């Protein structure tokens, strides 16, 4: 990978070995095309600006200020955009890679990467660093640091041309600060942040989900179990879809608490030692720090298994045929707008020449013999200068309007993504956005349509939407703008759906095109391989892959359900009866995920139900008891554990029946439709 000229180092790439003779490409930085495009903008802007400044000196033509003003405005716009993009684009690979490391639980490496760019005096970079610092603080349970970094984002002054991005970052900061304050006990301030997060001009699923989580923590601390249960039922899809794996653990602990009989639990948060700041604790330890009253309802930790102790199944190399098919699907379509661009430039050049000639004095008169020498060129009066200033203002205004229009479309896409996360039907709006004249907007809308099709189990239609999105990336500029985030997201989504359709060879060929600094690199590679193994019925290979992968890897809720089902199906005795009951509840309550698993991996559900029947569990429990007694455990301790698990399951069943009866009574009592307010 070529090194940039600026002092910001490129993000370290994860090591990947290639087998001899492999036809798969070696991934490079996804942001390299965008940075090259911005450097080109710098050259174009500097050239136009310099040409405009030198025009009056070397041309000797009249009305020189007209051309100077026009070229100066054109060059200044491109030069400013190129300089800004070069500075931000140089930090983008570092921010993307550090976020990928953060989601994989490698907090020390992520923090070290952030230190290399935190000194850069660019507002966008500083705010992004504060957001990731807040995320790291939440991952280790340092609530004070999370509040501090979130406040730095909230207090940052708005940016004129990038207001939508600023609102997205502020909404995310309000969401993180809200639940950090709620966990710390500042309930009133937390609810203020909840309201601000929900009123954000650009609501994102993550910000709304964290606001809902903060409200749930407030209700739990106030002891309002009825309202807490109603909130968890109302925002279930939003909470599970918008939170990461650790934050979802808080939601599940609350669900277990509501199913258990009320009891008083007085616990204080565990103190965070300085040397533990860069070490991610287990989920049980983390709950003890951020929600000690819920730590009793944390999932029981299994036997400690160090990552890497179990070897994952070898990843096969895609065949030449699969690589050729994927390369054909990735080939960008020829731009149908090239002739329009050329025609526009021709019209503009013709118009400028016509205006220039119109302003020139008569110079085609027949020369006379012994005519006096012509007078020096007229530099032009105030009217000429006004023409130049007007043209310059028009160019700058068009430039600003273009940026503001793109920001408005970004705001619309975030709103549609939030609506999808809450389960709303926005198919018509997505179809309208997919027909946008802006190629990047249309491609992002097609990606959202693909995610909706995937959730509904229509993987073939999802692949069609991905191909339609790639077809909109037709020009060099759109391809460069999409290379860092949008294009890898399309690649990962297509690989995921190909794996679900049992086309693993093509899925692996797609994965080979993911850039090394993609922010979801690790999770995408894991979930695609997991789905490919499950779709082919290789449950043993899936079990090895799950054991060899860190459980702290942040993945989506459905993929987390798949991972937990694989663990329970291949090792039910290690999962425990309470975890098995929780998985059964998930399959019963989440119809969408259950239908998807029934379509893509039916053998997983069959194996899970077979391995978790009463007879199988009793047989396994008996063998485990003999082994444990041989190790020195007392029968009284085992009986107590079994009684605790049985009592917990009975309490869950009784509480579930009571909740269903209460919901039925509430439905009969409330005849008017309920309006949900986010």
N, C-alpha and C positions, 0 to 999 in steps of 0.2 A: 504494500500500500504506500502510495506516495505521501511524503510528509508535507504538511503545510508550511508556508513561510513564516507564519506567526509563531510566537513562543509557546502557544498552548499545545500540550502533547496530545497525540492521538490516544484514544482509549485503548487499553490493552485488550487484545482479542483472546477469546477462549481457544485453547489449543484444540485443533482438529486434525486428525490424521487421515490421509487419503491412501487408499490401497493402490498399489501399482496398476496402471492401466485404467484407472477410473476416469470416466468421461464427465463427471460432475464438476462444475466450476468451483474455484476457490473463492469464497466470499470476501468482499472488500467492504470498505466503509460505504454505507448507504447515503451518506451526506456529501460524498465527494462530488457528484454531478451538480448539486446545488451550490456548493462552494465555488466550483469552476464557473457556474453561471453568474454568480455575484462578482467574481473577479472580471468577467467579461463586461458586466455593467460598469465597473470602475473604469475600465479602459475606454469604453464608449463614451461615458460621461466626461472623463478627462479630455478625450480628444475633441468632443463637441464644444466643451467650454473653452479650451485653448484656441480652437479654430475661430470661435466667436470673438475672443479677445483680440486675436491677431488680424481679424478681417479688416478693420478700418486702417491698419498700418500698411498692409501689403496690397490691398485691393485698389486703393485710390478712387474708389467709386463713391458716388453720391448716395445719400441716405444710408450710410453704413450702420447707423444705430439700429435700424430696423433688423438687419440680419444679426447683429451682435446680440440684441435682446432675445431674439428667437432662439438662437443657438445656445446662448447662455442659460436660458430657462430649461431647455431640453437637456443640456449637459449637467446642470446642477441637480435636476431630479434623478437622473440615472447615477450620478456620482454619489449622491446621498444614499440612495437605495443600495448601491453596491458596497459602500463602506459599512453601512449598518448590517447588511446581510453577511458580509465577510466576517465581521466581528462575532455576530451571533452564530453563524454557521460553523465557525471554528470551535465554539463551545458545545454545539449540539451533539457531536459524537460522545463527548465526555458525559454530558447529562443523560443521554440515552443509555450508555453503558452502565453508569452508576445506578440508574433506576432498575436496570435488569439485575444487577448484583444485589440491590436492596431487596427485590422481590424473591431472590433466591436465598435470602438470609445471610449473605456475605456482607455484613454491615461494615466491618473494618475496611474492606477493599473499596466499598462504595464511598465511605467517608474520605479515604485517601484520595480518590479521584476528584471529589468535590473540592478538596483543598487546592488543587492545581488551577482552578478557575474562579474561586471566590474573590480574588483580589481584582478581577477585571471590572472596570468602572462602567459597565453596561447595565442599565436597569433591568432589562429582561433576564439577563444571566443571574444577577443577584437575587431576584425574586424566585427564580426557579431553584436556586441553591437553598434558599430559605424553606421552600416547600419540601424539598427532599430531606433537609435537616429535620423538619418537623415530623416527616414520615419515619425517619430513623429513630427519633426520640420516642414516638409512639410504639414502634416495634420492640423497644427495650423497656418500655414502661416509665420513661422519664417524662412525666406530665408537665413539669415546670419548663423544661426545654422546649417541649412541643408548643406550649402556650407562647413562649417567647418568640420562637421563629414564626409562628402563625401571625402573631401581632405585627411583626416586621412586614409581612406581606400585606396585611390589612391597612397599615399606615403608609404604605408606599403611595406616592402621588400618581394620579392617573396619567396615562399617555394619550396624547391627542389622536394619533392615527391608529393606535392599536388598543382601542378601548375595549373591544370584545375579549381580547386575550387577557387584558387586565381584569375584567369582570369574572372570567373563568377562574383566574388565579385567586381572586378575592373570595369567590364562592367556595373554592376548595379550602382556603385558609379558615373561613368561618366554620365550615363543617368540622375540620380537625380541632379547632380551638373549642368548639361547642362541646364535643364529647370529652376532650381533655379536661375542661373546666367541670363538666358534670362528674367525671370520675374523681376529680380532686375535691368535690363537695361544694363548689361555687355554683349552686343550682340556679339562682336568679340570673347571673351573668351567662350561664350556659343557655338558658331559654332565650335570652336576648340574641345570642349568636345563632340559635336555631331559626329564629324569625328572620334574621338578616340573610342566612344561607338560603332560605326558601324564597326570599324576595329578590334574589340576585337576578340581574338582567340576563345572564346566561346560565341557567341552572343546568348542572351536569348530574348524571346519575350518582357519581361518587359523593358530591357535595350534599345532595338530597338524602342519600342513604346515611351519611354520617350525621346529618341533622336529625334524622329519625332515630338513629342509635343514641344520640345525646338525649333526646326526649325520653327514650326508653330507660336510660340510666337514671334520669331525674325521677321518673315515676317509680322506679324500683327503690330508690333511696327514700322516697316519701312514703313507701309502703302501699301505694295504690295499685294493687294487683289486678283489679278489674280493668282499669284503664290501660295498664301495661299489656294485659292479654288482648284487649281490643286493638291496640296499636300494632302488636306483633302480627295479628291476623290481617289487619288492614294493609300494612306495608311489607308483607312477607316477601313478595317478589323483589321489591326495591332493596330491602335489607340484604337478601342473599345475593342479589345480582350486582349491587354497587359496592359491597364491602370486600376487603381482602380476607384471607383465610383466618387471621387472628381475630379480626373484628367480628367475623361470623361466629367465632367461638363464644363471644359474649352473648350473642343472640341465642345460640343453642343452650347456653347455660341458663339463660332466663327461661327458655321453654321448659327445661328440666325442672327449674325451680317452681314454675307454675303448676306442674303436674305433681309435685311432691306436696305433702301436707305442710301447712305453715309451721315454721319454727324460728326461734330467735338464734341468729348467728352473729356474734359480735367478733369481728376481726378487724385488724388494722392493716394498712398497706405495708408490704415488705419494703424495707429501706433499700434504695438503690446505691450500691457501692460504686466508687469512681472507676474501678477497674472493670466493671461489668457494663460500662456504657457501650462499648463496641462488640459485646457478646450477646447474641440473641438468646434469651432464655426459652425454656420449653413453654408450651401453652399453659400448663398448670402453674408454673412459676409466674408467668406473665399475668395471668388472671389474679394471682395473689398480690400483684403490684397495682394493677389498674382497677380491679373490682374484687377486693378481698371477700366481700359478702357473697360473691358468686363462685368463689374457688371451691366450695364444697360440691358444686354441681359441674365441675370440670370433668372431662372424660378421663377415665383412669389411664395413666400412662402404661404402655406395655413394656416388654423387656427392652432395655436400651440396646439399640443396634446402631453402630457407627456407620455413617454413610461411607460407602466404598467397601464395606466388609462383604457384601453380597455383590457379585458381578451381574450386571444387567445383560440380557441377551444381546448377542452381537448384532450390530446394525448392518443389514446387507447393503451393498452398493447398488444403486439403480442401474438397470440394464441400458444398453445403448438405445433400444427402441423407446423406453420410457423417457430417456433424456431428450430424444428427438421429438416425441410427442409434446412434452412440456415446453421445449424450446419453440415449437411451432405455435403453441397456445400463448406464449409470452411475447411473440414477435409483435411489436406495435403496428397498428394499422397506419396506412399512409394518411397524412393529413389532407382533408378535403377543403381546408381553409387556406391553403398556400396561395391559390390564385386570388382569393379575397384580400390577403395581406399585400400581395404585389399590386393589385389594383388600387388599394387604398394609398400605398406609397406613391404610385404614379399620379393619382389625383392630387395628393398633397404637394408633390414637387411641381406639378403643372400649375397649381393654384399659387404657390409662392413665386414662381417665375412670372406668372401673369401680373401679380401685384407689384412685383419688382419693376417690370416693364412699364406698368401704368404710372408708377411714381417717377420714372426716369424722365428727364426733359427731352424735348425733341432733338434727336441726334442723327436722323436720317435725311436731313435737308441736303440739297445738292450743294457741294462745296463751291465756293467762289475763288477765282484766281486772285492771288495776292490777298487772301482773307487774313484778318488778324488772328493770332493764336487764340484757341478757345480758353475761356475762363477756367480757373481751378474748380474741381468738383464742389458742389454745394453740400456741406455737411448735413443739411437738413435743419428744419426749424422745430418748434415745439410740437407741431402736428405729427411730424415723422417720429419723434421720440414717443409720443402718445401711442402711435400705432405699434411700435415695438414693445412698449410696456404692456399694452393690451394683449398682444399675442403671447407674451411671456406669462401673463396672468392666466390666460386661457389654458396654456399647456400645464401650468402648475395645478390649476383647478381640476383639469381632467385627471391628472395624476392622483390628486387627493380623493376625488370621487371614486376612482377605481379601487383604491385601498379601502375606503369606507363601504363600498358595495360588497367587497369580499368579506369584510368583517360582519356585515349584516347577514350574509349567507352562512357564515360560520355560526352565528348566533342561532339561526334557524336549524342547522344541523344538530347543534347541541340540544336544542329543545326537542327535536324528534327523537334523539337518542334517549333522553330522559323519559319521554312518553313510552318508548319501547320497554325501558327498564321497569316501568310501573304496570306494564301489561295493557296499555291502551292500543287501540286500533288506529294506526296512522298510515295505512297502506296507500290511500289516495294522495296524501301529502308527500309521501316518499316517491310515488310515481311522478308527481309534478316536479319535485326537486331533481329527479333523475333526467328530466327533459330540459334542464337548465341550459342556457347558452354557455355558461361557464363550465369548462370541462372538469376542473377539479371538484366543483360542487356536485356535478352529476356523478362523478366517480365515487365520491364519498357517500352519496345517496344510494348508489347501487350496492356499496358495501353494507350499508344498513339493511337494505332489502335482502341481501344474502344472509345476514344474521337472523332476520325474521324467518326466512325460509328454513334455515338450519334448526331453529328452535321448534318449528312445526314438523320437523322430520323430513322435509322435502329437499334432500341433499342435491339432487340433480338440478332443481330449479335454482338452488343457491349457487352452484357452479356456473349456471348460465348468467346470473347477476354478476358474478366475479368477472367473467369474460366480457360482459358488457361494460363493466367499469374500466377494464384494461383497454377496451377499444376507444374509450374517451380520452385516454392519455396519448394523444396523437402527435403533439408538437414537442419539440425539444425542451421548451420552457416548462410545460406541464409535466413532462417526464422527470425533469430535474427537480421540480418542486415536490413531486410525489416520491422521489427515490428514497428519502430517509425514513418516512413513516407510513404513508398511504400504500405505496407499492409493496413493502414487506407485509403490511397487514392483509393485503389482497392475496399475497403468496401464502401466508400462514393459513388464512381461511380456506383457500382452495385445497391446500394439502390436507387440512383437517377433514374436509368433506370427501375428498378422494379416499382417504383412509376409511371413513365410514362406509363408503361404497365398495370396500374390499379391493381397492386399486392401490395397494401399498407401494408398488414399484413407482407409479407416477407420483404418489405422495412424497416419497423419499427424494425423487428428482426435484420436486418443488422446494422441499426443505433445503436442498443444496444451494438454492439461490438466495436464501436469507442472508442479509448483510451481517457482519460480525458485531456491529454496534446497534442492532435492533433492540428496542427497549423491552420486547417480550420474547427475546430469543430463547431463553432456557425453558420457559413455560410452554412455548409453542412446540419446541422439539420434543418435550416430554409428552404432552397431550396427544400429539399426532402419532407418536410411536405407540402410546397406550391404546388409542382407539384402533389403530391398525391391527394390533395383536388381538384385541377383543373382538373385532369384526371377523377375524379369521378363526376365532374360537380357541386361540392359544392362551388359555387361562394361566397355565404354569409360567409361560414367558411373561405374561402381564404381571404375575405375582413377583417374579424376580425383578422386573423393572421397577415396581413400586417399592420393594425393599431396598433397591440400590439408589433410590432417589430420596433426597431430603424431604421429610414431611413438612418442612417449613416453606417449601416452594409455594409461592402464591399463585393459585390457579382459580378458575371460575367455579361457581357452585355446582354445575352439573359434572364437570371434570373431577371435582372433589368427591362428589357422590360416587362416581365411577371408581375412583381410587379406593375409597373406603369399602365399597362393595367387593372389590378385588381382594382387599386385605381380609375382610370377613369371610369370603367364600373360600379362600385358600388356607386361612388359618383362623377358623371360628373360635377356637379356644383362647387364642390371644386377643381377639376382639372383645370378648365379654358379653354377658347377656344384656346389659344396659345399652351397649353400643349397637348390638343387633336389633334391639327394640327401637332404638333411634333411627336406624336405617329403614326399618319397616315403616315407621311413621313417615319418613321422607318419601318413600315410594308411594305411600298412600296419599299424601297431601299434594305432592308435586306431580300432577297428571302429565304435564308437558314433558318433564324429564323421564318419567316412567315409560311413556309411549316411545320416546326417542331410543331409550335403551332396549325396549322390546323389538324395535325395528333394526337397530344396528348390532346389538350384542345380546341376542336372546339366550345364548348359552350361559352368560354371566348370571342372569336372573335365575335360570334353572339350577345352576350350581349353588347360588346363594341360598335358595329355598331348600335345596336338598341338604346342604351342609349345616343349616341352622334349624332343622326340625328338632322337636323335643328329644326324640330317641338318639339322634346324632349328638346333640349337645350333652345328653346324660352320659352317653358312652365315652365321649371325649373328656367330660368333667371327671368321670370315674378314673380314667387313666391318668389324668393330670393330678388327681388327688393322691394316688398311690406314689407318683413320682415326687410330689411335694413332701409327702410324709416321709419318704425315704431321705429327703434332704433335711429333715428335722423340723418341719412345720407341725404345729399341734392341731389335733382334730377340732378343738374348740375354736381356734382362729378360723379354720376353713368353714365350720358351721356358721360362725358369725358372719363371715363374708357372704356365704350363700344366703343367709337370712336377710342380710342387708340388700342384696341384689333382688331377691324375691319380693321383699317388702317394697322396694323402690318400684319394681314393675307393677305390683298390685296397686300401689299408690298412683302410678301413672295411669293405669287403666281406669281406676275409680275417678280420678280427676278428669280424664278424657270424657267419661260418660257424663259427669257433672257439667263440664263445659259445653258438651253437645246439647244437654237439656236446657242449659241457660241460654244458649244461642237460639234454640227453637222458641223458647218463651219470649225472648227479646224480639224475634222476628214476628211473632204473632202480635206482640204489643205495639210494635211500631209499624203502622200501616203506611206512613209516608216514606218515600224513598230517602235513603241516607245520602247526603252529599259529602264526598270525601274532599278534604282540604289538605293540600300538601304544604 
